[in-house]
Amino acid sequence: MKILVFIKQVADTEARILIKSDKKSLEIENKYNMNFFDEFAVEEAIKIKEKSKETTVAVCTYGPKRAVEALRTAIAMGVDQAFLLENNNLNGDDPLITAKILAGFAKQEGFDFILCGRQAIDDESSNIGVMVAEFLGIPHVSSIMKLDIIDEKKALVESEIEGGRETIEVQLPALFTVQKGMNEPRVPLITGVMKAMKANIPFIDPYSLGLTREMIDTCAAKTNVLCYEAPQERPPVRIIEGNTPEEKVKGLITILKEEAKVL
């Protein structure tokens, strides 16, 4: 059985992000890592692999050359292969183009099923997995919390729905997006880190996947960034004076009545 995992390299949540003067691009501090939800997808694939010696796991990302570091993290965790689909001179942000390229790679590489994170924490679009499944013509289930492989043709998944969970039997091949809480992603051992540092990761030109220029160049994008705007600044914290809790409560009530006018 072959498992394919799609991941994305995103800016670290503590990285400094500034809006450039054109308001259409960002200046991001050089702190990147694997997307939070993708870690659960990689971990689940490795757990399945550990139960079956005949299972292999390949991980792939579409992005710039620096995204190879996210792939090395996956190798350190225990995947067998990693591939980087370079987005040089291509739109790296449009979900439709990304999905076409990932689907093209999946067709070329072959798979029994695909895993990916529920969403990327940078754009929060949650579109990629669903669109890849549609391009491949395979079933998909989103935000799964449990995955049991019955045999080579069937899987049993549990997914979140409004007010509860549902269990679905799915014909393979299929694509599943993974939710937080499905497992606990492992911390790579030093031996895995050393293996990842030495690993040869192929760089693949998306045009080699049987995709025409009209399908994936910038003109094919369906989204366009009009501008970025910084969030509104929070008002400064105000400390209510008072020597005792009772005095502070009275001060708060006075402010709510006379200044905020909510009482």
C-alpha positions as CSV (number, residue, x, y, z in Angstrom):
1,M,0.0,0.0,0.0
2,K,1.2,3.5,-0.9
3,I,0.2,6.5,1.2
4,L,0.7,10.0,-0.2
5,V,0.8,13.0,2.2
6,F,0.5,16.6,1.1
7,I,2.1,19.2,3.4
8,K,2.8,22.9,3.3
9,Q,5.5,25.0,4.8
10,V,4.1,28.0,6.6
11,A,5.5,30.9,8.6
12,D,6.1,30.2,12.2
13,T,3.3,31.7,14.4
14,E,5.9,33.8,16.2
15,A,7.5,35.1,13.0
16,R,7.4,38.9,12.3
17,I,5.2,39.7,9.4
18,L,5.0,43.2,7.9
19,I,2.9,44.5,5.0
20,K,5.1,46.0,2.3
21,S,4.5,49.5,0.9
22,D,2.5,48.2,-2.1
23,K,0.1,46.6,0.3
24,K,-0.1,43.5,-2.0
25,S,2.9,41.5,-0.5
26,L,4.3,40.6,2.8
27,E,7.7,40.7,4.4
28,I,8.0,37.6,6.5
29,E,10.8,36.8,9.0
30,N,12.8,33.7,8.0
31,K,11.1,31.4,10.4
32,Y,9.1,28.6,8.8
33,N,7.9,25.1,9.7
34,M,5.5,22.4,8.7
35,N,1.9,23.4,8.8
36,F,0.3,22.5,12.1
37,F,-2.5,20.2,10.8
38,D,-0.2,18.5,8.3
39,E,1.8,17.1,11.3
40,F,-1.2,15.0,12.2
41,A,-1.4,13.7,8.6
42,V,2.2,12.7,8.5
43,E,2.0,11.0,11.9
44,E,-1.1,9.0,10.9
45,A,0.6,7.8,7.7
46,I,3.7,6.7,9.7
47,K,1.5,4.9,12.2
48,I,-0.2,2.9,9.4
49,K,3.2,2.2,7.9
50,E,4.5,0.8,11.2
51,K,1.6,-1.7,11.3
52,S,2.4,-3.0,7.8
53,K,5.9,-3.6,6.3
54,E,4.4,-3.5,2.8
55,T,3.2,0.1,3.3
56,T,5.3,3.1,2.0
57,V,4.8,6.8,2.7
58,A,5.7,9.6,0.3
59,V,5.3,13.2,1.2
60,C,5.0,16.1,-1.2
61,T,4.8,19.9,-1.1
62,Y,4.3,22.6,-3.6
63,G,6.3,25.7,-2.8
64,P,9.7,27.5,-3.0
65,K,13.1,25.8,-2.4
66,R,13.1,26.7,1.3
67,A,10.1,24.4,1.7
68,V,12.5,21.5,1.5
69,E,13.1,22.0,5.2
70,A,9.5,21.0,5.9
71,L,10.0,17.8,3.9
72,R,13.2,17.0,5.9
73,T,11.1,17.3,9.0
74,A,8.7,14.6,7.6
75,I,11.7,12.4,6.7
76,A,13.0,12.8,10.2
77,M,9.6,11.7,11.5
78,G,9.8,8.5,9.4
79,V,8.4,8.9,5.9
80,D,10.1,7.0,3.1
81,Q,10.3,9.6,0.3
82,A,9.9,13.3,-0.2
83,F,9.3,15.5,-3.2
84,L,9.3,19.3,-3.8
85,L,7.2,20.7,-6.6
86,E,8.9,24.0,-7.3
87,N,6.6,27.1,-7.7
88,N,9.3,29.1,-9.6
89,N,7.6,31.7,-11.8
90,L,4.2,30.2,-10.9
91,N,1.4,31.4,-8.6
92,G,2.2,29.9,-5.2
93,D,-0.9,31.1,-3.4
94,D,-3.9,30.3,-5.7
95,P,-5.7,27.2,-4.3
96,L,-6.9,26.1,-7.7
97,I,-3.4,26.1,-9.3
98,T,-2.0,24.4,-6.2
99,A,-4.6,21.7,-6.4
100,K,-4.1,21.0,-10.1
101,I,-0.3,20.6,-9.5
102,L,-0.7,18.3,-6.5
103,A,-3.3,16.2,-8.4
104,G,-0.9,15.9,-11.4
105,F,1.8,14.7,-9.1
106,A,-0.6,12.2,-7.5
107,K,-1.5,10.8,-10.9
108,Q,2.1,10.4,-11.9
109,E,3.3,9.0,-8.5
110,G,0.4,6.6,-7.8
111,F,-1.2,6.1,-4.4
112,D,-3.8,4.0,-2.5
113,F,-5.0,7.0,-0.5
114,I,-3.9,10.6,0.3
115,L,-3.7,12.4,3.6
116,C,-3.4,16.1,4.2
117,G,-4.1,18.6,7.0
118,R,-7.6,20.0,7.4
119,Q,-6.3,23.5,6.5
120,A,-3.2,25.6,6.3
121,I,-2.8,28.1,9.2
122,D,-1.6,30.9,6.9
123,D,-4.5,31.3,4.5
124,E,-7.1,29.1,6.3
125,S,-8.7,28.3,3.0
126,S,-9.4,24.5,3.6
127,N,-9.8,24.1,-0.2
128,I,-6.8,22.2,-1.4
129,G,-7.7,18.7,-0.2
130,V,-11.2,18.8,-1.5
131,M,-10.2,20.2,-4.9
132,V,-7.4,17.6,-5.4
133,A,-9.9,14.9,-4.8
134,E,-12.2,16.4,-7.4
135,F,-9.4,16.6,-10.0
136,L,-8.5,13.0,-9.3
137,G,-12.1,11.8,-9.3
138,I,-11.9,10.1,-6.0
139,P,-14.0,10.3,-2.8
140,H,-12.9,12.5,0.1
141,V,-13.8,13.0,3.7
142,S,-12.9,16.1,5.6
143,S,-11.7,16.7,9.2
144,I,-11.4,13.0,10.1
145,M,-10.5,12.0,13.7
146,K,-10.0,8.3,13.2
147,L,-8.9,6.1,10.3
148,D,-9.0,2.3,10.0
149,I,-7.9,0.5,6.9
150,I,-10.2,-2.5,6.4
151,D,-8.4,-3.8,3.3
152,E,-6.8,-2.5,0.1
153,K,-10.2,-1.4,-1.2
154,K,-12.0,0.0,1.9
155,A,-11.4,2.3,4.9
156,L,-13.5,3.2,7.8
157,V,-13.2,6.9,8.9
158,E,-14.7,8.9,11.7
159,S,-15.2,12.6,11.0
160,E,-16.5,15.6,12.9
161,I,-20.0,17.0,12.0
162,E,-22.1,19.7,13.6
163,G,-23.2,18.4,17.0
164,G,-21.2,15.1,16.9
165,R,-19.3,12.6,14.8
166,E,-20.2,10.2,12.0
167,T,-18.5,7.0,10.8
168,I,-18.2,6.4,7.1
169,E,-17.1,3.5,5.0
170,V,-15.1,4.8,2.0
171,Q,-13.9,3.1,-1.1
172,L,-10.2,3.4,-1.8
173,P,-8.4,5.2,-3.4
174,A,-9.6,8.3,-1.5
175,L,-8.4,11.5,0.1
176,F,-8.8,12.4,3.8
177,T,-8.1,15.7,5.5
178,V,-7.0,15.3,9.1
179,Q,-8.1,17.2,12.2
180,K,-6.3,18.1,15.4
181,G,-6.6,15.4,18.0
182,M,-6.4,12.4,15.7
183,N,-3.0,11.5,17.2
184,E,0.0,13.0,18.9
185,P,2.8,13.9,16.3
186,R,6.1,12.4,17.3
187,V,9.3,14.4,18.0
188,P,11.9,13.1,15.6
189,L,14.8,11.1,17.1
190,I,18.4,12.2,16.4
191,T,18.8,9.3,14.1
192,G,15.9,10.5,12.0
193,V,17.2,14.0,11.9
194,M,20.6,12.8,10.7
195,K,18.9,10.7,8.0
196,A,16.8,13.7,6.9
197,M,19.9,15.9,6.6
198,K,21.5,13.4,4.2
199,A,18.3,12.6,2.2
200,N,18.2,13.5,-1.5
201,I,14.9,15.2,-2.1
202,P,14.0,15.5,-5.9
203,F,12.9,18.9,-7.1
204,I,10.2,18.5,-9.7
205,D,9.1,21.0,-12.4
206,P,5.3,21.1,-12.4
207,Y,5.3,21.3,-16.2
208,S,6.7,17.8,-16.2
209,L,3.4,16.4,-14.7
210,G,1.5,16.6,-18.0
211,L,0.0,20.1,-17.2
212,T,-0.1,22.7,-19.9
213,R,1.0,26.3,-19.2
214,E,-2.5,27.5,-19.7
215,M,-3.7,25.3,-16.8
216,I,-1.2,26.5,-14.1
217,D,0.4,29.8,-15.1
218,T,-0.6,33.0,-13.3
219,C,-3.4,33.7,-15.8
220,A,-5.2,30.6,-14.6
221,A,-5.4,31.9,-11.0
222,K,-9.0,32.5,-9.7
223,T,-8.0,34.6,-6.7
224,N,-6.2,37.9,-6.6
225,V,-4.9,39.8,-3.6
226,L,-6.3,43.3,-3.7
227,C,-4.5,44.5,-0.6
228,Y,-3.4,43.5,2.9
229,E,-4.5,45.5,5.9
230,A,-3.1,45.4,9.4
231,P,-5.5,44.5,12.2
232,Q,-6.8,47.4,14.3
233,E,-4.6,48.2,17.3
234,R,-6.0,47.2,20.6
235,P,-6.7,50.0,23.0
236,P,-4.3,50.3,25.9
237,V,-5.0,48.4,29.1
238,R,-6.5,50.6,31.9
239,I,-5.8,49.8,35.5
240,I,-8.6,50.6,37.9
241,E,-7.3,52.3,41.0
242,G,-8.3,51.2,44.5
243,N,-6.7,49.8,47.6
244,T,-9.3,47.0,48.1
245,P,-11.4,44.8,45.7
246,E,-14.5,46.7,46.8
247,E,-13.0,50.1,45.8
248,K,-11.9,48.7,42.4
249,V,-15.4,47.3,41.8
250,K,-16.9,50.7,42.6
251,G,-14.4,52.3,40.2
252,L,-15.3,49.9,37.5
253,I,-19.0,50.5,37.9
254,T,-18.4,54.2,37.7
255,I,-16.5,53.9,34.4
256,L,-19.1,51.6,32.9
257,K,-21.8,54.1,33.8
258,E,-20.2,57.4,33.0
259,E,-17.7,56.6,30.3
260,A,-18.7,53.4,28.5
261,K,-22.4,54.2,29.1
262,V,-23.3,50.5,29.2
263,L,-25.0,50.5,32.6
